[in-house]
């Protein structure tokens, strides 16, 4: 029996420290990572690249004098069910990684547009990009071809030779409006999004949740922004209107507290009932910002403290993990 999680869902409000946790774990020797954290060699999946390409699509459509399909300016999704669109795209990435799917296309933009439309259909929204006038579709594809090709090539470059002793880390953020009461109503929150994960992920995943207050998330969101690197997972900035409407709170601790089994969250969908083990890394008093620096500059006492906190969380996850 393997001693590592097959899948870890790394969840938190934006700028809470998810990417910094990944930075830290990347410096831990492989044997120690397996023994102390039950995490194998990391394989990363993240829905932010799809959020970013949706914004690029809308920006190009605006330049071409067409209304946006996904976001009105810097505001939240036009259709909140796109949170499930993102999950459906992650499900595809998971399958492609497991099966090492080779992707060669004449047009990578056309391939990406069709993927997004198909994922939206599964979310109940319907096709949007394919319904654009043919000449506009062509101009859009030409403008985004290089970006979509790089996204696809980067994805394939991350395929491992084997899945043995590997842990797929899937990173995302979900939430609800500032001041919203629990339970959050669809399509907001983790309860909505996570139940759209494929059964293969739900039956093999544990949750590492980075806990910060929404106010701290908003502060760190602004502090991390690098205008020279807006498409990166660690330096991008979520618009303030989105921070208040989509990330003003989240429902992860609520879901843990009402779960059928202690230290899990219970998810139900048409494929069954799942109990996902959860460990909480409390980052309300900031333990992770220093990890954005080069590792050679890290304060080793701070490294020791944050490592111990993550270790406690993964131990809690492992106690309820069944393979």
C-alpha positions in Angstrom: 0.0 0.0 0.0 1.3 3.4 -1.0 2.1 5.8 1.9 1.0 8.9 0.1 -2.2 10.7 -0.8 -3.3 10.2 -4.4 -4.9 13.6 -4.6 -4.7 16.6 -2.3 -7.2 19.5 -2.8 -5.3 22.6 -1.7 -8.1 25.0 -0.9 -8.3 28.6 0.5 -9.5 32.1 -0.2 -7.3 34.0 -2.7 -3.8 35.0 -1.5 -4.2 32.9 1.7 -0.9 31.1 1.2 -1.8 28.1 -1.1 1.0 28.9 -3.5 3.5 29.6 -0.7 2.7 26.2 0.8 3.5 24.6 -2.5 6.7 26.6 -2.6 7.7 25.2 0.8 6.8 21.6 0.1 8.8 21.8 -3.1 12.0 22.2 -1.0 11.3 19.2 1.2 13.4 16.1 0.2 11.1 13.5 -1.5 11.6 10.8 1.2 10.9 13.2 4.0 7.8 14.6 2.1 6.4 11.0 1.9 7.2 10.1 5.5 6.2 13.3 7.3 3.4 14.6 5.1 2.2 11.6 3.1 2.7 13.6 0.0 4.5 12.1 -3.0 6.2 13.9 -5.8 4.0 16.8 -6.6 1.9 17.0 -9.8 0.1 20.3 -10.0 -3.3 21.2 -11.4 -4.9 24.6 -11.0 -8.0 26.3 -12.4 -6.5 29.8 -12.4 -5.0 29.4 -16.0 -8.6 28.9 -17.2 -9.8 31.9 -15.3 -7.0 33.9 -16.9 -7.7 32.6 -20.5 -11.4 33.5 -20.0 -10.4 37.0 -19.1 -8.1 37.2 -22.2 -11.0 36.1 -24.4 -13.2 38.8 -23.0 -10.5 41.4 -23.3 -10.0 40.5 -27.0 -13.7 40.5 -27.6 -13.9 44.0 -26.1 -11.1 45.1 -28.4 -13.2 43.7 -31.3 -16.3 45.6 -30.1 -18.2 42.6 -28.9 -19.8 42.0 -25.5 -18.0 39.8 -23.0 -18.9 36.1 -22.6 -17.6 35.5 -19.1 -16.8 38.7 -17.1 -18.3 42.2 -17.4 -15.1 44.2 -17.0 -13.4 43.4 -13.6 -16.7 42.0 -12.1 -17.7 38.5 -11.2 -18.8 35.8 -13.6 -21.8 36.7 -15.7 -23.1 33.1 -15.0 -21.9 31.7 -11.6 -22.2 28.2 -13.0 -18.9 28.8 -14.6 -17.4 27.7 -11.3 -18.5 24.3 -12.4 -17.1 24.9 -15.9 -13.7 25.3 -14.2 -14.1 22.1 -12.3 -15.0 20.2 -15.5 -11.8 21.5 -17.1 -9.8 20.3 -14.1 -11.5 16.9 -14.4 -10.2 16.7 -18.0 -6.7 17.7 -16.9 -6.8 15.0 -14.3 -7.8 12.3 -16.9 -5.2 13.6 -19.4 -2.4 13.5 -16.7 -3.4 10.0 -15.6 -3.5 8.7 -19.2 -0.7 10.9 -20.5 -2.9 12.1 -23.3 -0.9 13.5 -26.2 -2.5 16.6 -27.7 -1.6 17.9 -31.2 -3.9 20.3 -32.9 -3.9 22.5 -36.0 -5.4 25.3 -33.9 -4.8 25.2 -30.2 -7.1 28.2 -29.7 -9.9 26.3 -31.4 -9.1 23.3 -29.2 -9.3 25.4 -26.0 -12.5 27.2 -27.1 -14.2 23.8 -27.7 -13.0 22.5 -24.3 -14.4 25.6 -22.5 -17.7 25.3 -24.4 -18.0 21.6 -23.6 -17.2 22.1 -20.0 -19.9 24.8 -19.8 -22.4 22.5 -21.4 -21.8 20.0 -18.6 -22.3 22.9 -16.1 -25.7 23.6 -17.7 -24.8 26.8 -19.4 -24.4 25.9 -23.0 -22.0 26.9 -25.8 -20.9 30.5 -26.1 -17.6 30.8 -28.0 -18.7 28.6 -30.9 -21.8 30.7 -31.4 -19.8 33.8 -32.2 -19.9 34.9 -35.9 -17.3 32.9 -37.9 -15.2 35.9 -38.8 -15.1 37.1 -35.1 -14.3 33.5 -34.0 -11.4 33.4 -36.4 -10.0 36.7 -35.2 -10.3 35.6 -31.6 -8.5 32.3 -32.3 -5.7 34.1 -34.1 -5.2 36.5 -31.2 -5.1 33.7 -28.5 -3.3 31.0 -30.5 0.1 31.4 -28.9 -1.3 31.6 -25.4 -3.5 28.5 -25.8 -0.7 26.5 -27.4 1.7 27.3 -24.5 -1.0 26.3 -22.0 -1.5 23.0 -23.7 2.3 22.3 -24.1 2.9 23.3 -20.5 0.2 20.9 -19.4 1.7 18.0 -21.3 5.2 18.8 -20.0 4.0 18.1 -16.5 2.9 14.5 -17.3 5.0 12.1 -15.2 6.6 8.9 -16.4 4.7 7.0 -13.8 2.1 7.7 -11.2 3.9 5.7 -8.5 4.6 7.7 -5.4 3.0 10.7 -7.0 0.4 13.1 -5.4 -1.7 15.3 -7.7 -2.2 18.6 -5.9 -5.3 20.5 -7.2 -5.4 24.1 -6.2 -8.5 26.3 -6.2 -10.4 29.0 -4.3 -14.2 29.2 -3.8 -16.5 31.3 -1.6 -19.5 33.5 -1.3 -20.6 37.1 -0.9 -19.4 39.2 2.1 -21.9 38.6 4.9 -23.6 35.6 3.3 -25.1 33.1 5.7 -24.5 29.3 5.6 -25.1 27.1 3.8 -24.0 29.1 0.7 -26.5 28.8 -2.1 -25.5 27.3 -5.5 -23.5 28.1 -7.5 -21.3 29.6 -4.6 -18.9 27.9 -2.3 -17.1 24.6 -2.1 -20.2 22.5 -1.6 -21.3 23.4 -5.2 -18.0 23.2 -6.9 -16.5 20.1 -5.3 -19.5 17.9 -6.0 -18.8 18.5 -9.7 -15.4 16.8 -9.4 -15.2 13.4 -11.1 -15.7 10.3 -8.9 -12.1 9.2 -9.4 -10.9 12.4 -7.7 -13.6 12.4 -5.0 -12.8 8.8 -4.0 -9.1 9.5 -3.7 -8.8 13.0 -2.4 -8.1 14.7 0.9 -8.3 18.4 1.6 -5.6 20.7 2.9 -7.4 23.9 3.8 -5.4 27.1 4.4 -7.5 29.2 6.8 -7.5 33.0 6.8 -10.1 35.6 7.4 -11.6 37.3 4.3 -10.2 40.7 5.4 -6.7 39.2 5.5 -7.3 37.5 2.1 -8.2 40.9 0.6 -5.1 42.6 2.1 -2.7 39.9 0.9 -4.4 39.9 -2.5 -3.4 43.5 -3.1 0.1 43.0 -1.5 1.1 40.1 -3.8 0.2 41.8 -7.1 3.0 42.1 -9.7 1.8 44.0 -12.8 4.7 42.4 -14.7 3.4 38.9 -14.1 -0.5 39.1 -14.0 -1.0 35.6 -15.3 1.0 33.8 -12.6 -0.7 31.9 -9.8 1.4 33.6 -7.1 1.5 37.2 -8.3 -1.9 37.8 -9.9 -4.5 40.1 -8.2 -8.2 39.2 -8.1 -10.4 42.3 -8.7 -11.9 43.9 -5.5 -15.5 43.4 -6.7 -14.8 39.7 -7.1 -13.1 39.5 -3.7 -16.3 40.9 -2.1 -18.9 39.1 -4.2 -17.2 35.7 -4.7 -14.7 35.5 -1.8 -16.3 37.6 1.0 -16.6 34.3 3.0 -16.2 30.6 2.4 -18.0 27.5 3.6 -15.2 25.0 4.2 -15.2 25.1 8.0 -19.0 25.0 8.0 -18.9 21.9 5.8 -16.4 20.3 8.1 -18.5 21.0 11.2 -21.7 19.5 9.7 -20.1 16.5 8.2 -21.2 12.9 9.1 -17.7 12.0 10.1 -15.3 14.1 12.2 -12.5 15.9 10.3 -14.1 15.2 6.9 -16.5 17.0 4.6 -19.4 15.1 3.2 -20.3 15.5 -0.5 -23.2 14.0 -2.3 -23.9 13.9 -6.0 -25.4 11.5 -8.5 -22.4 9.2 -8.3 -22.5 8.6 -4.5 -21.6 10.0 -1.1 -18.0 10.9 -0.4 -16.3 11.7 2.9 -13.1 13.7 2.1 -10.6 14.0 5.0 -9.7 17.6 5.8 -6.7 19.1 7.7 -6.7 22.8 8.5 -3.5 24.9 8.3 -4.4 28.0 10.4 -2.7 31.0 8.6 -4.8 33.7 10.2 -1.6 35.0 11.8 0.5 35.1 8.6 3.1 32.3 8.5 3.7 32.2 4.8 4.4 35.5 3.1 8.1 35.2 3.6 8.0 32.0 1.4 7.6 34.3 -1.7 11.2 35.1 -1.3 14.0 33.0 -2.7 14.5 30.0 -0.4 18.1 31.1 0.3 16.6 34.1 2.2 14.1 32.1 4.3 14.3 32.5 8.1 14.8 28.9 9.2 12.9 29.4 12.5 9.9 30.5 10.5 10.3 27.5 8.1 10.3 25.2 11.2 7.1 26.8 12.5 5.1 26.6 9.3 6.4 23.1 8.5 5.1 21.9 11.9 1.7 23.5 11.3 1.4 21.8 7.9 2.6 18.5 9.3 -0.2 18.6 11.9 -2.8 19.3 9.2 -1.6 16.4 6.9 -1.5 14.1 9.9 -5.2 14.8 10.5 -6.0 14.2 6.8 -4.1 10.9 6.9 -6.0 9.5 9.9 -9.2 9.4 7.9 -7.8 8.6 4.5 -8.7 5.3 2.9 -7.1 4.1 -0.3 
